[in-house]
Amino acid sequence: MSLKVFNPKNYNIHGDEMEKKTLSLCPICLKRIPATIVEEDGKIIIKKTCPEHGEFKDIYWGDANLYKKFEKYEFVGKISITNTKIKNGCPLDCGLCPNHKSTTILANIDITNRCNLNCPICFANANKSGKVYEPSFEEIKRMMENLRREIPPTPAIQFAGGEPTVRGDLPELIKLANEMGFLHIQLATNGIKLKNINYLKKLKEAGLSTIYLQFDGLSERPYLIARGKNLLPIKQKVIENCKKVGFDSVVLVPTLVRGVNDGEVGDIIRYAAENVNVIRGINFQPVSFTGRVDEKTLLEGRITIPDFIKLVEEQTGGDISEEDFYPVPSVAPISVLVEKLTGEKKPTLSAHQHCGTSTYVFVDEDGKLIPLTRFIDVEGFLELIKEKIEELGRSKMHDVKVLGEIAIKLPSLIDLNKAPKSVNIKKIIDLILSVLKSDYDALAELHYHMLMISCMHFMDPYNFDVRRVQRCCIHYATPDNRIIPFCSYNTLHRQEVEDKFSIPLEEWRKIHKIGGDDDRDDY
């Protein structure tokens, strides 16, 4: 692993502008083609030309200054175990291949493509595709074993789909994941089945850590457009059920679409703050584009991470601003320090610096949102961590001494006058020190004191950048023993995997003695 800072030599500089060379995909034939990332009119643009299908242009990042600011947090990791060889070049050899730079932090396993919705925008569920992709319990077990063989073992897993709750053995899969040592187990769901409070209790008892709840807004419009039905009452019912059963870890997952729900970002954040006793975070995901999209539609409809940050700032009245957000790999040095202190390999958030961003906010007693950055010197803390990493590299300094020096320095990085009255600063310091001692429970508890607001901008064929894929730390496990980066799986490999391991829908119904629209719920 290497710590890197922004280096102008990484760029071809033209005055105040820059350009980078990379590999991308033709959005039509999906062949690998060269691409250039350049600065134009204050934005970062990706340009490429397919010999067969012509030129393509897309917005890579909506703000060039923020793009360059995030560059200084670049962190390049490395992996110890690979499952595939380099043959055709990235991203065709995914599995993970030796070109990859990040171990798996969060693994997705699609446990079915069946669903209890028939969303107008969806073309991949079993009813639309006419085939069922549903790995067996034993196949899923082998996928999880593969993930746990990584060094370090994959710490977090997410059961996804389709709609994973339509599988009858979901509680048993959650229980198995716990037994296999996964520290965090998530469920990506539309929430329909969780309106049944007894079913929710069953998942909680099985050991589910977090509900990753599809949540498109606080009005009925985005649901009518994207889902064909107003599902907002169901989403709110899930939150109420979680309160009743004491399930206190829900992450809201809005798919952001310009002109549909981009005006509801602030409302979603406020709703989360009002229910912060069960909602731990919001992960906004700008919509990806598939199929043929004309350039005008693409450029006008694209929401990038800087666009998201501006929406947050505008719709919270500046309570949360651009300065409060950091890229994902900004916290990677903490893992490096923990590795050096413990002598053990640790999961490291070494994703590309332009893949995602987040901030943490405290909800004060009066409901006011106060970002962590407003009263903690985050830059000072990260510099302190890097300083201790360098000291450990130069000498045999004892871990107790290092932690002691950090404990002495930490209070000077906190402005008590700006801290929320509801926050126990001593408790926060104690938890930070425990995290540095590799205490996962302390890390989980630290998250429970705050509300995470994040954005992950997953790629599509138009803005695809091979360098981002090589640093991806969110992967899919597949039945053929591969572990595939999120964006290359959904762009290139999903169809191949599902074709290989699917059976016709009618055949599946005969095997299971089920007829008709078997997955629908009365909602």
N, C-alpha and C positions, 0 to 999 in steps of 0.2 A: 504494500500500500504506500501511497505517497501523498503528502500534503503539497498542494500547489497553490500559488497565488496568481492573480492576473498578470500575464506577461505579454506585452505588445508584440513580441516576436512570434506569437501564435497567429498573428494576423498579417495580411497584406494591407498596409495602411495607405489610404488615399486622402490626404488632408485629415479631416476629423472622422472619416468613414472607414469601414473595414470590409473585408470579404474573407470567406472560408470556403475551402473545397471539401466536399463530402460525397457520399453515394446515396442515392435515393431510389425511388421506384417510379416507373411510368404508371400513372393512375389507371390506364386503360388495359395494358397487357401485363402489368406487374413485373416487367423485366427490370433488372438493375441498370441504372443509368447515372452518369455523373451529375452532380448538382453544385450550385454555388449559392452560398448564403451571404447576402450583401445588405448594406445599409442604404435605404432610400427614404428620403423625406421623413427622417426621424423614426422609421420603422425598420425591422429586420425582415428581409424578403428571401424566400427560397426560389431559385430559378433552375429549370432543367429542360432538356430537350431529348425527346425520344425520336430515334431515326425514323420510326414508322408513324408515330402519332403526333409529332410536333412539339411545340413549346408549351410549358406550363409555368405558372407563377402563382405563388401563394404567400400569405403573411405568416411568417415563422414566429415572430414576436412583435407585439404592437407598440413597443417602446424601446428604442435603441439604447438609451441611457441606462434603463433598468436591466437590459440584456447584459451590458458591459459591467454593471455593478454586481450582478449575480455571478459573473465569470470568476471573481476572486475567491469564490467558495468551492471551486472545482476540487474534487477529490477522486482520484483514480484508485480503485481497489484491485484485487486479483482473486482468482478462484483456484482451489486445490484439486477439485474433482470435476472431470468432464465426462459426458456420456456419448458425445459424437465427435467426429474428426473434421478437420478443415478440408473440404473437398471442392465445393462450388463457390465459397465466399459468403460473407455475411450479407443478408440475413437468411441465406438458404440452408445453412448447416446447423440451425438452432437445435440445441438439445441437452445441455449447454455445450458449446464448442469452445476450444481453447482461445478463441478471439474474445470471449466474454470476460468482463472485468468485475462483475458483482455477484456475490452469492445471493441466494434467495432469502429475502426478508419476509415477504408475504407470498404464499403459494395459493393459487386458485385451482380448485378442482371442480369442473362442471360435472355434477353428479346426475344430470338429466338435461335434455332439451325440451321436455314436456313442460307445459305451463297452464295455469288456471286463469290466464288472461288471453285475449286475442287482440293485442295492440295493433292499431292501423300501421304503425311505423315498423313493426317487426316482420321479418321474413324468415327467421331462423328457427322458430319453434316447431315442434313436431307436427302440429296441425297444418302449418303453412308448407313445411318442407316435405311432408309425407314420409318421414323416416324418424326413428327414435334412436337417439344417442343416449345410452344409459349404462355406464360401466357397472359391472357387478360389484358386490360388496368386496369380494376377494381382489378384484382388479384395483379398486380404490385403496384397499389396504396396501397392495404392492406399490402404488403411486406414492402413498405416504411414507412407506419404508424407503423409497428412493430419495425422497426429500430429506428424511432424517439421516441419510448417509452423507449428506453434504458436510463440509467442514467450514464453519461451524454448522451444526444441524439447523435446518429451517425452523425458526422459532414460531411463526404464525401461519395459520392456514385459513382459507375462506372457502366454504362450500357454496357453490354458485350454480347457475343454470343458464337457460330455462328458469324454472321456479323450483328450487331444491326442496321446498316443503311438500311437494306432491309425492315425494318418495316416502314410503312407509317406514324405511329403516334409517331415516335421518337421525333420530335420537341415538341409535346404536353407533352410527358413524361418528357422531360427536363424542360419545363415550370412548370409542376406540382411539380417536385423536388425542384425547386426554391421556389414555394409558400409554400411548406411544411417545409422550413427552412434549407435545406441542404446547407452548406456553400460552398461546392466544388462539382462540377458535372463533371465527366469524361466520355469520350466515348472511348472505346477500339475498334479500327477499323483497317482494312487493308488499308483504305484510298481510295479505288477505287471510291466510290461515291463522295468523296470530290474533285475529279477533276472537278466536276461541281461547279463553283464558286458561283452560286446562291443558291445551296443547302447548301454550307458552310455558306453563309450569314444568311440563315434561322436558322441554328443551333446556330450561334452566337447570333442572335436576341432573340432566345428562352431562352438564358441564360447559354449556355454551357461554362464551365470554362476551361477545358483542353482536348486536343486531345491526346489520348494514342495510338501512331501510331506504328503499327507493322513495324519494320525496321531491316532487317537482314544483311545489309552491304552496301558497296559502289562499289561492283562489281556485275555482273549478276549471278555469280556461285551459291551463297547461295539461290537465288530466284529460279533458275532452279531446284536445288535439292529439296528444301523444298516446293516450291509453284507450280512448273511445268511451270513457265513462268517468264521472266525477268520483275519484277514489279518495279525495281529501278526508271525508268522514272516517274512512277505514284507517287511514294513517293516524288520525287523532285518536281513534279507538285503541290502536296499538300502543301509543304513548300512555294512555290512561291505564291500560292493562299492565304495562310494565311497572307503573307506579304501584298498582295494587299487589303485584306479586313480588315486588322488591328487586326487579331486574333493572339495574342502574347503569347500563352501558349500551346506549343506542347512538349510532352515527347516522345522520341524515345524508342522503346521497341525491342531490338534485342534478339532473342533466340540463345544462344551460343551453338554451336555444334563443338566438337573437329574435326579438319581436314576439316571443312566446312567454318566457318567464324571466328574462334578464332584468325586468323591472321589479322582481320580487326578491332579489338578493337580500336587501335589508330586512324585509319582513321575515324571511326564513331565519336570519340571524337572531332577530328579536324573539321569534317563537322558540328557538333553541335556548335562549337566555331565560325565558319564562319557565322553561321545563328543564333547567340545568341539573336538577336532581336525578334525571335519568338520561338526558341527552349529553353525551361527552364530546361531540364534535359534529362538524358539517364538512363533507368532502364534495365540493362543487366540481363537476366534470363537464367542460365545454363539449358540445356535440361534435362527433366525428362525421366526415363526409364519405359516402360510398357511392359507387356507380359513377356515371358521367355527370359532372357538375360544371356549368360554364363559369368562366373566370369572374364575371361580374357577380354572380351569386356567391361564389367562393369568397371573394375579397370583401363583400358587404356582410356576409353571414358569419365569417370566422370570428370567434371569441378566443383571444389568447390570454395567457396569464396576466400580462399588464392590463388588459381590458377588464378582466375580472377584478383585479385590485382596485381599479378606478371605480367600478360599480360599487364595491364595498365602501370605499371612502365617501362617495357621493350619497349612498343610501343609508349610511349611518351618521351622516352629518359630521364626518371627520373624527368620530369617536375611534374608528379604526382607520389608519392611513397607510400609505405606501411604505413608510419607514418602519412599520411594525412587522412587515413580512420578510421572511428569510427563505432561501432555497433549501430543498431537502438535505443536500450534503453538508450544510453548514454545521450539523451536529456530529458529523463523522469523527472529528478529532476526539470527542468524548469516548467513543468506542475504542479508539487507538490507545487512549490513556488507560482505560479499564483493562485492555489486553496486556499492557505493560505492567500494570499493577498486579494482575492476577496470574499472568503467564498462560492464559487460555485464549483461544480464538473466540472473538465475539462477533455477533451480527453487526454489520456496519452499513449505514444508509449512504452507500456510495453511488446513488443514482446521479444521472446527469443534472447539472445545475439548472437546466432550463426545462426539466420535466415537471416539476411541482414546486409549490410554495405553501407556507403555512405561518400562522401566528397563533399565540395562545392568549386568551383574554380571561380576566376574572370578572365575575358578575357581582357587583357590590350589593350591599343590603337594599339600596334603593333601585336596583335593577340596572344601574349604569355599567357600561362595558369599559373595562380598564385593561388595555393590552399589557402583557408582561414587560414589554420593552419600555413602558412609560416610567417604571420605577426600578427596573433592573438593567444595569449596564451590560447588555448582551455581548457587545463587541469586547468589552473588558474581560468578561468571563471566558469567551473563546480564546482571547489572547493569553489569559492565565493558563488555560488548558494546554495550549500549544507550547507555552514556556516550560511547563512541567514535563511535557513529552520530550522536549529537547534536553532538559536536565537529566531525565532518566536515560536518555541515549548516551549522554557523556559520562555518566557515573553509575555507581551501584547504590544510588540513593534508596533508602528503605521506604516501602510503601506507606508506612505509618507517618513518616516525616512529610512525605508529599501531601497526604491527606490533611495532615495538621497545618501545613502552610496554606493549603487551599481554604481550610476552615477559618483561618485567621484573616485571609484576604477577602473572603466572600461578603461579609457585612459591609465593607467599604464600597461594594459595587451596588448596594441597595439604597435607594432614596426613601427613607421611611415616611417622609412628608407627603410623598406622592402615592404610596402604597395604599391599596384599598383597606378600609377599616376592618373588613370581614376576614382579611388574610392573616394567618398566623405565620409571621415571617420566620420565626425560629423553627417552626415545623417544616417550612419549605427548605430552609438551609439543611436541616437534618436529613430530609429526603434526598436532596441533591448529593450530599456526602454518601448516603447509603447507595445511591445509584452508581457512584464511582467505585463502590465496593462490590459491584456486580449483583446488587440485590434487585431482582426483577419485581418483587412485590412492592418495593419502594418506588420503582418506576411507574408501576400501575397506579399506586396511590397518588403519586405526583400528578398524573394525568387527571385523576378524579377531582383535583382541586381547581381545574381550569376547563375552559371550553376551547377546543381546537377548531380553528377555521382554516380550511385548506383548499387547494385547487390542484388537481392532477390533470394535465392536458395530454391525453392519450393521442397518439398519432394515427393518421390515416394515409392512404397512398399519396395524397397531395402534398403533405408537409413532412413526409417520412425522411428521417435522418438516421443513417446507419450508426453514427457515433452515439446517438441517444440509446439505440437498441443495445449496443454493446455494454452499456452501463446500467441497463434496467435491473431493478431488484424486485420487481413484481412479476412472477412467472406462473405459467400454467404447467401442471403435471399432466401427462397423457398416458394412456394405457400401453403405449409402445416404449415405455421407459425413458421418455424424453422430458426435459424441463425447458420450456420455451418462453422467452421474454414476451410480456403482455402484448405489445404493439405488433410484433412480428407474427404472433399467434393469430390475432384477430384480423390482420391484414393479409397474411399469406398461408398460414398453416391450418387454420381451423377447418376449412372445407375438407382438406385432405384427411385430417384426423377423424372427423365425423363421418366422412364417406367410408373410411376403413372399418370403423367400429360401430356403425349403425345397422339397423334392420328396418325393413318397411313397416310403416305404422300399422297396417292391417295385420301383418304377421305378428307384431308385438301384441296387438289386441287379442288375437286368437290364443297366443301363448298364455296370456294373463286372464283369458276368459272375460274380457271387458269389451263393451260395445259403445259406439257413439262418442260424444264429447266427454270422455271419462274424467278429465282433470278439472272441469269447471266447478266453481263453488257458488252457492247461492248467496251472492253478495249484493 
